[in-house]
Every structure is written in C-alpha cells, then in structure tokens.
Amino acid sequence: MLAGFEHNPDGVITALKTAIRCGLRDPQVVDDPIFEDLRGDPRFIALKDDLDELLAVEHDLVLQLMCFNNPVPHDWQPLPETCEEVTEQQTH
C-alpha cells in the first residue's frame, strides 16, 4: 500500500508478489483505490489474474477435502449442494 501511495509501480508489483507468496489471499486488496494508477499496467493485470487462478485452485482443493476426505471429526458433513458439482480428483 505504501508503494502505491508513493506512486512506485515497481515497488507495488514486487510487494504484492511477495505478499501473495507469503499467503495474501484477499482479492479485494488489489481492488483498493490506491492502485488505481496501475489498473492498465500489464504486470498488475497479470498479477490479478495469477491471484484469481491461485484462489480458484485453492478453492477446488478445499472442496475436494470437504467433499471426499472430510477432515472434520464426528458427524459433520458439508451441505449436499456444496458438493453437487464437485467431482473427485486424484491427488498425489
């Protein structure tokens, strides 16, 4: 955010890449108005696309876990509609 405030596009890209590698998963962060000047920057667009793809992959992994390898003890099960269109993937 500081790099965006300072109008430092290289710093923004580097900081966001580092944050994503360290666990940032909130897509609203990249929608912050502080990054308005970067909306057309191909690096920023690619970074947003990479984050969206990462979130989709992780979402699918969570659904796999919930629907086919439920780690929650006792009788908890996900709602049927949660797993309605989920097909089991072989993971190694």
PDB file as gemmi writes it, atoms N, CA and C in Angstrom:
CRYST1    1.000    1.000    1.000  90.00  90.00  90.00 P 1                      
ATOM      1  N   MET A   1       0.832  -1.183   0.000  1.00  0.00           N  
ATOM      2  CA  MET A   1       0.000   0.000   0.000  1.00  0.00           C  
ATOM      3  C   MET A   1       0.881   1.252   0.000  1.00  0.00           C  
ATOM      4  N   LEU A   2       1.957   1.202   0.774  1.00  0.00           N  
ATOM      5  CA  LEU A   2       2.854   2.349   0.841  1.00  0.00           C  
ATOM      6  C   LEU A   2       3.463   2.646  -0.534  1.00  0.00           C  
ATOM      7  N   ALA A   3       3.857   1.593  -1.245  1.00  0.00           N  
ATOM      8  CA  ALA A   3       4.430   1.787  -2.582  1.00  0.00           C  
ATOM      9  C   ALA A   3       3.396   2.421  -3.511  1.00  0.00           C  
ATOM     10  N   GLY A   4       2.132   2.053  -3.373  1.00  0.00           N  
ATOM     11  CA  GLY A   4       1.073   2.665  -4.175  1.00  0.00           C  
ATOM     12  C   GLY A   4       0.889   4.126  -3.820  1.00  0.00           C  
ATOM     13  N   PHE A   5       0.929   4.426  -2.538  1.00  0.00           N  
ATOM     14  CA  PHE A   5       0.814   5.804  -2.076  1.00  0.00           C  
ATOM     15  C   PHE A   5       1.964   6.648  -2.610  1.00  0.00           C  
ATOM     16  N   GLU A   6       3.141   6.033  -2.705  1.00  0.00           N  
ATOM     17  CA  GLU A   6       4.316   6.748  -3.197  1.00  0.00           C  
ATOM     18  C   GLU A   6       4.417   6.723  -4.725  1.00  0.00           C  
ATOM     19  N   HIS A   7       3.405   6.177  -5.384  1.00  0.00           N  
ATOM     20  CA  HIS A   7       3.371   6.077  -6.854  1.00  0.00           C  
ATOM     21  C   HIS A   7       4.612   5.346  -7.376  1.00  0.00           C  
ATOM     22  N   ASN A   8       4.885   4.213  -6.770  1.00  0.00           N  
ATOM     23  CA  ASN A   8       6.044   3.394  -7.127  1.00  0.00           C  
ATOM     24  C   ASN A   8       5.532   2.071  -7.703  1.00  0.00           C  
ATOM     25  N   PRO A   9       5.238   2.022  -9.012  1.00  0.00           N  
ATOM     26  CA  PRO A   9       4.653   0.816  -9.603  1.00  0.00           C  
ATOM     27  C   PRO A   9       5.533  -0.423  -9.435  1.00  0.00           C  
ATOM     28  N   ASP A  10       6.847  -0.274  -9.581  1.00  0.00           N  
ATOM     29  CA  ASP A  10       7.728  -1.433  -9.413  1.00  0.00           C  
ATOM     30  C   ASP A  10       7.654  -1.958  -7.980  1.00  0.00           C  
ATOM     31  N   GLY A  11       7.617  -1.039  -7.027  1.00  0.00           N  
ATOM     32  CA  GLY A  11       7.501  -1.434  -5.624  1.00  0.00           C  
ATOM     33  C   GLY A  11       6.184  -2.125  -5.327  1.00  0.00           C  
ATOM     34  N   VAL A  12       5.102  -1.636  -5.935  1.00  0.00           N  
ATOM     35  CA  VAL A  12       3.783  -2.256  -5.740  1.00  0.00           C  
ATOM     36  C   VAL A  12       3.802  -3.691  -6.247  1.00  0.00           C  
ATOM     37  N   ILE A  13       4.284  -3.886  -7.455  1.00  0.00           N  
ATOM     38  CA  ILE A  13       4.302  -5.224  -8.055  1.00  0.00           C  
ATOM     39  C   ILE A  13       5.154  -6.162  -7.208  1.00  0.00           C  
ATOM     40  N   THR A  14       6.336  -5.723  -6.828  1.00  0.00           N  
ATOM     41  CA  THR A  14       7.227  -6.557  -6.015  1.00  0.00           C  
ATOM     42  C   THR A  14       6.582  -6.889  -4.681  1.00  0.00           C  
ATOM     43  N   ALA A  15       6.004  -5.889  -4.018  1.00  0.00           N  
ATOM     44  CA  ALA A  15       5.392  -6.106  -2.703  1.00  0.00           C  
ATOM     45  C   ALA A  15       4.191  -7.044  -2.794  1.00  0.00           C  
ATOM     46  N   LEU A  16       3.363  -6.871  -3.814  1.00  0.00           N  
ATOM     47  CA  LEU A  16       2.194  -7.740  -3.950  1.00  0.00           C  
ATOM     48  C   LEU A  16       2.601  -9.178  -4.277  1.00  0.00           C  
ATOM     49  N   LYS A  17       3.601  -9.351  -5.117  1.00  0.00           N  
ATOM     50  CA  LYS A  17       4.078 -10.705  -5.415  1.00  0.00           C  
ATOM     51  C   LYS A  17       4.588 -11.376  -4.144  1.00  0.00           C  
ATOM     52  N   THR A  18       5.341 -10.627  -3.353  1.00  0.00           N  
ATOM     53  CA  THR A  18       5.856 -11.167  -2.095  1.00  0.00           C  
ATOM     54  C   THR A  18       4.713 -11.498  -1.149  1.00  0.00           C  
ATOM     55  N   ALA A  19       3.747 -10.606  -1.046  1.00  0.00           N  
ATOM     56  CA  ALA A  19       2.609 -10.832  -0.158  1.00  0.00           C  
ATOM     57  C   ALA A  19       1.826 -12.078  -0.570  1.00  0.00           C  
ATOM     58  N   ILE A  20       1.630 -12.273  -1.861  1.00  0.00           N  
ATOM     59  CA  ILE A  20       0.908 -13.462  -2.336  1.00  0.00           C  
ATOM     60  C   ILE A  20       1.708 -14.724  -2.016  1.00  0.00           C  
ATOM     61  N   ARG A  21       3.022 -14.674  -2.233  1.00  0.00           N  
ATOM     62  CA  ARG A  21       3.864 -15.827  -1.885  1.00  0.00           C  
ATOM     63  C   ARG A  21       3.808 -16.132  -0.395  1.00  0.00           C  
ATOM     64  N   CYS A  22       3.618 -15.094   0.415  1.00  0.00           N  
ATOM     65  CA  CYS A  22       3.585 -15.256   1.878  1.00  0.00           C  
ATOM     66  C   CYS A  22       2.185 -15.534   2.411  1.00  0.00           C  
ATOM     67  N   GLY A  23       1.187 -15.607   1.530  1.00  0.00           N  
ATOM     68  CA  GLY A  23      -0.135 -16.011   1.979  1.00  0.00           C  
ATOM     69  C   GLY A  23      -1.273 -15.044   1.742  1.00  0.00           C  
ATOM     70  N   LEU A  24      -1.043 -13.897   1.142  1.00  0.00           N  
ATOM     71  CA  LEU A  24      -2.140 -12.987   0.843  1.00  0.00           C  
ATOM     72  C   LEU A  24      -3.135 -13.681  -0.085  1.00  0.00           C  
ATOM     73  N   ARG A  25      -4.395 -13.729   0.339  1.00  0.00           N  
ATOM     74  CA  ARG A  25      -5.408 -14.385  -0.489  1.00  0.00           C  
ATOM     75  C   ARG A  25      -6.668 -13.543  -0.633  1.00  0.00           C  
ATOM     76  N   ASP A  26      -6.612 -12.296  -0.234  1.00  0.00           N  
ATOM     77  CA  ASP A  26      -7.786 -11.432  -0.305  1.00  0.00           C  
ATOM     78  C   ASP A  26      -7.781 -10.669  -1.627  1.00  0.00           C  
ATOM     79  N   PRO A  27      -8.675 -11.028  -2.559  1.00  0.00           N  
ATOM     80  CA  PRO A  27      -8.669 -10.364  -3.857  1.00  0.00           C  
ATOM     81  C   PRO A  27      -9.070  -8.884  -3.779  1.00  0.00           C  
ATOM     82  N   GLN A  28      -9.681  -8.483  -2.684  1.00  0.00           N  
ATOM     83  CA  GLN A  28     -10.085  -7.084  -2.548  1.00  0.00           C  
ATOM     84  C   GLN A  28      -8.885  -6.157  -2.354  1.00  0.00           C  
ATOM     85  N   VAL A  29      -7.764  -6.709  -1.912  1.00  0.00           N  
ATOM     86  CA  VAL A  29      -6.574  -5.879  -1.721  1.00  0.00           C  
ATOM     87  C   VAL A  29      -6.172  -5.229  -3.042  1.00  0.00           C  
ATOM     88  N   VAL A  30      -6.171  -5.988  -4.120  1.00  0.00           N  
ATOM     89  CA  VAL A  30      -5.747  -5.425  -5.408  1.00  0.00           C  
ATOM     90  C   VAL A  30      -6.799  -4.497  -6.010  1.00  0.00           C  
ATOM     91  N   ASP A  31      -7.993  -4.464  -5.429  1.00  0.00           N  
ATOM     92  CA  ASP A  31      -9.033  -3.544  -5.886  1.00  0.00           C  
ATOM     93  C   ASP A  31      -9.016  -2.224  -5.125  1.00  0.00           C  
ATOM     94  N   ASP A  32      -8.090  -2.086  -4.190  1.00  0.00           N  
ATOM     95  CA  ASP A  32      -8.001  -0.866  -3.393  1.00  0.00           C  
ATOM     96  C   ASP A  32      -7.766   0.341  -4.311  1.00  0.00           C  
ATOM     97  N   PRO A  33      -8.433   1.450  -4.045  1.00  0.00           N  
ATOM     98  CA  PRO A  33      -8.260   2.653  -4.879  1.00  0.00           C  
ATOM     99  C   PRO A  33      -6.812   3.153  -4.952  1.00  0.00           C  
ATOM    100  N   ILE A  34      -5.975   2.808  -4.002  1.00  0.00           N  
ATOM    101  CA  ILE A  34      -4.585   3.252  -4.025  1.00  0.00           C  
ATOM    102  C   ILE A  34      -3.858   2.742  -5.271  1.00  0.00           C  
ATOM    103  N   PHE A  35      -4.378   1.652  -5.851  1.00  0.00           N  
ATOM    104  CA  PHE A  35      -3.745   1.059  -7.024  1.00  0.00           C  
ATOM    105  C   PHE A  35      -4.407   1.490  -8.338  1.00  0.00           C  
ATOM    106  N   GLU A  36      -5.228   2.511  -8.294  1.00  0.00           N  
ATOM    107  CA  GLU A  36      -5.976   2.966  -9.471  1.00  0.00           C  
ATOM    108  C   GLU A  36      -5.062   3.255 -10.664  1.00  0.00           C  
ATOM    109  N   ASP A  37      -3.921   3.857 -10.411  1.00  0.00           N  
ATOM    110  CA  ASP A  37      -2.995   4.193 -11.500  1.00  0.00           C  
ATOM    111  C   ASP A  37      -2.418   2.959 -12.181  1.00  0.00           C  
ATOM    112  N   LEU A  38      -2.490   1.811 -11.537  1.00  0.00           N  
ATOM    113  CA  LEU A  38      -1.898   0.585 -12.089  1.00  0.00           C  
ATOM    114  C   LEU A  38      -2.898  -0.290 -12.836  1.00  0.00           C  
ATOM    115  N   ARG A  39      -4.153   0.093 -12.872  1.00  0.00           N  
ATOM    116  CA  ARG A  39      -5.204  -0.755 -13.467  1.00  0.00           C  
ATOM    117  C   ARG A  39      -4.872  -1.198 -14.888  1.00  0.00           C  
ATOM    118  N   GLY A  40      -4.208  -0.365 -15.664  1.00  0.00           N  
ATOM    119  CA  GLY A  40      -3.875  -0.717 -17.044  1.00  0.00           C  
ATOM    120  C   GLY A  40      -2.492  -1.316 -17.224  1.00  0.00           C  
ATOM    121  N   ASP A  41      -1.718  -1.386 -16.158  1.00  0.00           N  
ATOM    122  CA  ASP A  41      -0.353  -1.925 -16.220  1.00  0.00           C  
ATOM    123  C   ASP A  41      -0.421  -3.442 -16.458  1.00  0.00           C  
ATOM    124  N   PRO A  42       0.190  -3.935 -17.530  1.00  0.00           N  
ATOM    125  CA  PRO A  42       0.131  -5.372 -17.828  1.00  0.00           C  
ATOM    126  C   PRO A  42       0.651  -6.244 -16.677  1.00  0.00           C  
ATOM    127  N   ARG A  43       1.633  -5.759 -15.943  1.00  0.00           N  
ATOM    128  CA  ARG A  43       2.157  -6.535 -14.805  1.00  0.00           C  
ATOM    129  C   ARG A  43       1.117  -6.652 -13.702  1.00  0.00           C  
ATOM    130  N   PHE A  44       0.381  -5.573 -13.467  1.00  0.00           N  
ATOM    131  CA  PHE A  44      -0.660  -5.569 -12.438  1.00  0.00           C  
ATOM    132  C   PHE A  44      -1.821  -6.463 -12.856  1.00  0.00           C  
ATOM    133  N   ILE A  45      -2.190  -6.380 -14.121  1.00  0.00           N  
ATOM    134  CA  ILE A  45      -3.266  -7.227 -14.650  1.00  0.00           C  
ATOM    135  C   ILE A  45      -2.872  -8.698 -14.537  1.00  0.00           C  
ATOM    136  N   ALA A  46      -1.640  -9.022 -14.889  1.00  0.00           N  
ATOM    137  CA  ALA A  46      -1.152 -10.404 -14.785  1.00  0.00           C  
ATOM    138  C   ALA A  46      -1.134 -10.865 -13.336  1.00  0.00           C  
ATOM    139  N   LEU A  47      -0.756  -9.975 -12.437  1.00  0.00           N  
ATOM    140  CA  LEU A  47      -0.723 -10.323 -11.016  1.00  0.00           C  
ATOM    141  C   LEU A  47      -2.132 -10.627 -10.511  1.00  0.00           C  
ATOM    142  N   LYS A  48      -3.112  -9.805 -10.893  1.00  0.00           N  
ATOM    143  CA  LYS A  48      -4.507 -10.049 -10.511  1.00  0.00           C  
ATOM    144  C   LYS A  48      -4.992 -11.382 -11.088  1.00  0.00           C  
ATOM    145  N   ASP A  49      -4.643 -11.658 -12.342  1.00  0.00           N  
ATOM    146  CA  ASP A  49      -5.037 -12.920 -12.965  1.00  0.00           C  
ATOM    147  C   ASP A  49      -4.409 -14.108 -12.244  1.00  0.00           C  
ATOM    148  N   ASP A  50      -3.139 -13.976 -11.874  1.00  0.00           N  
ATOM    149  CA  ASP A  50      -2.454 -15.044 -11.138  1.00  0.00           C  
ATOM    150  C   ASP A  50      -3.114 -15.281  -9.782  1.00  0.00           C  
ATOM    151  N   LEU A  51      -3.493 -14.197  -9.103  1.00  0.00           N  
ATOM    152  CA  LEU A  51      -4.168 -14.340  -7.815  1.00  0.00           C  
ATOM    153  C   LEU A  51      -5.519 -15.021  -7.989  1.00  0.00           C  
ATOM    154  N   ASP A  52      -6.271 -14.625  -9.001  1.00  0.00           N  
ATOM    155  CA  ASP A  52      -7.570 -15.258  -9.269  1.00  0.00           C  
ATOM    156  C   ASP A  52      -7.402 -16.754  -9.543  1.00  0.00           C  
ATOM    157  N   GLU A  53      -6.383 -17.104 -10.322  1.00  0.00           N  
ATOM    158  CA  GLU A  53      -6.131 -18.516 -10.630  1.00  0.00           C  
ATOM    159  C   GLU A  53      -5.729 -19.286  -9.376  1.00  0.00           C  
ATOM    160  N   LEU A  54      -4.879 -18.700  -8.564  1.00  0.00           N  
ATOM    161  CA  LEU A  54      -4.459 -19.332  -7.317  1.00  0.00           C  
ATOM    162  C   LEU A  54      -5.652 -19.565  -6.400  1.00  0.00           C  
ATOM    163  N   LEU A  55      -6.523 -18.567  -6.294  1.00  0.00           N  
ATOM    164  CA  LEU A  55      -7.716 -18.710  -5.457  1.00  0.00           C  
ATOM    165  C   LEU A  55      -8.642 -19.804  -5.984  1.00  0.00           C  
ATOM    166  N   ALA A  56      -8.790 -19.905  -7.290  1.00  0.00           N  
ATOM    167  CA  ALA A  56      -9.641 -20.944  -7.874  1.00  0.00           C  
ATOM    168  C   ALA A  56      -9.074 -22.333  -7.591  1.00  0.00           C  
ATOM    169  N   VAL A  57      -7.771 -22.491  -7.735  1.00  0.00           N  
ATOM    170  CA  VAL A  57      -7.125 -23.779  -7.465  1.00  0.00           C  
ATOM    171  C   VAL A  57      -7.289 -24.152  -6.001  1.00  0.00           C  
ATOM    172  N   GLU A  58      -7.043 -23.198  -5.116  1.00  0.00           N  
ATOM    173  CA  GLU A  58      -7.164 -23.482  -3.689  1.00  0.00           C  
ATOM    174  C   GLU A  58      -8.607 -23.766  -3.297  1.00  0.00           C  
ATOM    175  N   HIS A  59      -9.553 -23.083  -3.919  1.00  0.00           N  
ATOM    176  CA  HIS A  59     -10.970 -23.341  -3.659  1.00  0.00           C  
ATOM    177  C   HIS A  59     -11.324 -24.775  -4.051  1.00  0.00           C  
ATOM    178  N   ASP A  60     -10.845 -25.203  -5.216  1.00  0.00           N  
ATOM    179  CA  ASP A  60     -11.095 -26.578  -5.661  1.00  0.00           C  
ATOM    180  C   ASP A  60     -10.475 -27.595  -4.701  1.00  0.00           C  
ATOM    181  N   LEU A  61      -9.286 -27.290  -4.198  1.00  0.00           N  
ATOM    182  CA  LEU A  61      -8.642 -28.196  -3.235  1.00  0.00           C  
ATOM    183  C   LEU A  61      -9.437 -28.298  -1.939  1.00  0.00           C  
ATOM    184  N   VAL A  62      -9.974 -27.186  -1.483  1.00  0.00           N  
ATOM    185  CA  VAL A  62     -10.787 -27.192  -0.267  1.00  0.00           C  
ATOM    186  C   VAL A  62     -12.059 -28.009  -0.497  1.00  0.00           C  
ATOM    187  N   LEU A  63     -12.682 -27.831  -1.655  1.00  0.00           N  
ATOM    188  CA  LEU A  63     -13.885 -28.619  -1.950  1.00  0.00           C  
ATOM    189  C   LEU A  63     -13.567 -30.116  -2.010  1.00  0.00           C  
ATOM    190  N   GLN A  64     -12.421 -30.459  -2.578  1.00  0.00           N  
ATOM    191  CA  GLN A  64     -12.007 -31.868  -2.617  1.00  0.00           C  
ATOM    192  C   GLN A  64     -11.881 -32.417  -1.204  1.00  0.00           C  
ATOM    193  N   LEU A  65     -11.236 -31.648  -0.366  1.00  0.00           N  
ATOM    194  CA  LEU A  65     -11.033 -32.071   1.009  1.00  0.00           C  
ATOM    195  C   LEU A  65     -12.364 -32.231   1.726  1.00  0.00           C  
ATOM    196  N   MET A  66     -13.225 -31.245   1.612  1.00  0.00           N  
ATOM    197  CA  MET A  66     -14.510 -31.294   2.305  1.00  0.00           C  
ATOM    198  C   MET A  66     -15.411 -32.417   1.786  1.00  0.00           C  
ATOM    199  N   CYS A  67     -15.443 -32.573   0.472  1.00  0.00           N  
ATOM    200  CA  CYS A  67     -16.411 -33.487  -0.128  1.00  0.00           C  
ATOM    201  C   CYS A  67     -15.941 -34.940  -0.179  1.00  0.00           C  
ATOM    202  N   PHE A  68     -14.619 -35.159  -0.214  1.00  0.00           N  
ATOM    203  CA  PHE A  68     -14.148 -36.528  -0.406  1.00  0.00           C  
ATOM    204  C   PHE A  68     -13.194 -37.018   0.685  1.00  0.00           C  
ATOM    205  N   ASN A  69     -12.619 -36.132   1.444  1.00  0.00           N  
ATOM    206  CA  ASN A  69     -11.697 -36.518   2.512  1.00  0.00           C  
ATOM    207  C   ASN A  69     -11.978 -35.664   3.737  1.00  0.00           C  
ATOM    208  N   ASN A  70     -13.217 -35.637   4.150  1.00  0.00           N  
ATOM    209  CA  ASN A  70     -13.669 -34.759   5.218  1.00  0.00           C  
ATOM    210  C   ASN A  70     -12.802 -34.919   6.472  1.00  0.00           C  
ATOM    211  N   PRO A  71     -12.036 -33.887   6.830  1.00  0.00           N  
ATOM    212  CA  PRO A  71     -11.148 -33.981   7.991  1.00  0.00           C  
ATOM    213  C   PRO A  71     -11.830 -33.654   9.314  1.00  0.00           C  
ATOM    214  N   VAL A  72     -13.094 -33.225   9.269  1.00  0.00           N  
ATOM    215  CA  VAL A  72     -13.776 -32.822  10.492  1.00  0.00           C  
ATOM    216  C   VAL A  72     -14.255 -34.065  11.237  1.00  0.00           C  
ATOM    217  N   PRO A  73     -13.935 -34.133  12.505  1.00  0.00           N  
ATOM    218  CA  PRO A  73     -14.338 -35.312  13.278  1.00  0.00           C  
ATOM    219  C   PRO A  73     -15.853 -35.370  13.493  1.00  0.00           C  
ATOM    220  N   HIS A  74     -16.279 -36.531  13.855  1.00  0.00           N  
ATOM    221  CA  HIS A  74     -17.677 -36.804  14.208  1.00  0.00           C  
ATOM    222  C   HIS A  74     -18.561 -36.849  12.973  1.00  0.00           C  
ATOM    223  N   ASP A  75     -19.734 -36.307  13.091  1.00  0.00           N  
ATOM    224  CA  ASP A  75     -20.745 -36.499  12.053  1.00  0.00           C  
ATOM    225  C   ASP A  75     -20.930 -35.314  11.109  1.00  0.00           C  
ATOM    226  N   TRP A  76     -20.077 -34.317  11.191  1.00  0.00           N  
ATOM    227  CA  TRP A  76     -20.265 -33.150  10.324  1.00  0.00           C  
ATOM    228  C   TRP A  76     -20.044 -33.538   8.870  1.00  0.00           C  
ATOM    229  N   GLN A  77     -20.920 -33.061   8.021  1.00  0.00           N  
ATOM    230  CA  GLN A  77     -20.802 -33.241   6.578  1.00  0.00           C  
ATOM    231  C   GLN A  77     -21.143 -31.921   5.910  1.00  0.00           C  
ATOM    232  N   PRO A  78     -20.518 -31.638   4.770  1.00  0.00           N  
ATOM    233  CA  PRO A  78     -20.894 -30.408   4.061  1.00  0.00           C  
ATOM    234  C   PRO A  78     -22.322 -30.530   3.536  1.00  0.00           C  
ATOM    235  N   LEU A  79     -22.930 -29.405   3.280  1.00  0.00           N  
ATOM    236  CA  LEU A  79     -24.271 -29.421   2.712  1.00  0.00           C  
ATOM    237  C   LEU A  79     -24.214 -30.110   1.351  1.00  0.00           C  
ATOM    238  N   PRO A  80     -25.248 -30.861   1.007  1.00  0.00           N  
ATOM    239  CA  PRO A  80     -25.240 -31.575  -0.278  1.00  0.00           C  
ATOM    240  C   PRO A  80     -24.988 -30.656  -1.478  1.00  0.00           C  
ATOM    241  N   GLU A  81     -25.553 -29.444  -1.442  1.00  0.00           N  
ATOM    242  CA  GLU A  81     -25.364 -28.541  -2.576  1.00  0.00           C  
ATOM    243  C   GLU A  81     -23.921 -28.054  -2.697  1.00  0.00           C  
ATOM    244  N   THR A  82     -23.170 -28.114  -1.611  1.00  0.00           N  
ATOM    245  CA  THR A  82     -21.757 -27.729  -1.662  1.00  0.00           C  
ATOM    246  C   THR A  82     -20.980 -28.667  -2.576  1.00  0.00           C  
ATOM    247  N   CYS A  83     -21.319 -29.939  -2.529  1.00  0.00           N  
ATOM    248  CA  CYS A  83     -20.565 -30.947  -3.280  1.00  0.00           C  
ATOM    249  C   CYS A  83     -21.278 -31.388  -4.557  1.00  0.00           C  
ATOM    250  N   GLU A  84     -22.384 -30.740  -4.883  1.00  0.00           N  
ATOM    251  CA  GLU A  84     -23.224 -31.133  -6.007  1.00  0.00           C  
ATOM    252  C   GLU A  84     -22.445 -31.296  -7.319  1.00  0.00           C  
ATOM    253  N   GLU A  85     -21.627 -30.341  -7.677  1.00  0.00           N  
ATOM    254  CA  GLU A  85     -20.934 -30.385  -8.960  1.00  0.00           C  
ATOM    255  C   GLU A  85     -19.448 -30.692  -8.817  1.00  0.00           C  
ATOM    256  N   VAL A  86     -19.047 -31.127  -7.643  1.00  0.00           N  
ATOM    257  CA  VAL A  86     -17.641 -31.427  -7.396  1.00  0.00           C  
ATOM    258  C   VAL A  86     -17.374 -32.867  -7.788  1.00  0.00           C  
ATOM    259  N   THR A  87     -16.379 -33.074  -8.638  1.00  0.00           N  
ATOM    260  CA  THR A  87     -16.005 -34.431  -8.997  1.00  0.00           C  
ATOM    261  C   THR A  87     -14.665 -34.738  -8.334  1.00  0.00           C  
ATOM    262  N   GLU A  88     -14.519 -35.962  -7.907  1.00  0.00           N  
ATOM    263  CA  GLU A  88     -13.313 -36.341  -7.179  1.00  0.00           C  
ATOM    264  C   GLU A  88     -12.093 -36.314  -8.113  1.00  0.00           C  
ATOM    265  N   GLN A  89     -11.057 -35.662  -7.651  1.00  0.00           N  
ATOM    266  CA  GLN A  89      -9.801 -35.577  -8.386  1.00  0.00           C  
ATOM    267  C   GLN A  89      -8.781 -36.447  -7.667  1.00  0.00           C  
ATOM    268  N   GLN A  90      -7.978 -37.119  -8.429  1.00  0.00           N  
ATOM    269  CA  GLN A  90      -6.890 -37.904  -7.836  1.00  0.00           C  
ATOM    270  C   GLN A  90      -5.748 -36.959  -7.504  1.00  0.00           C  
ATOM    271  N   THR A  91      -5.351 -36.943  -6.257  1.00  0.00           N  
ATOM    272  CA  THR A  91      -4.220 -36.110  -5.863  1.00  0.00           C  
ATOM    273  C   THR A  91      -3.082 -37.026  -5.419  1.00  0.00           C  
ATOM    274  N   HIS A  92      -1.886 -36.583  -5.629  1.00  0.00           N  
ATOM    275  CA  HIS A  92      -0.716 -37.386  -5.294  1.00  0.00           C  
ATOM    276  C   HIS A  92       0.074 -36.707  -4.226  1.00  0.00           C  
TER     277      HIS A  92                                                      
END                                                                             
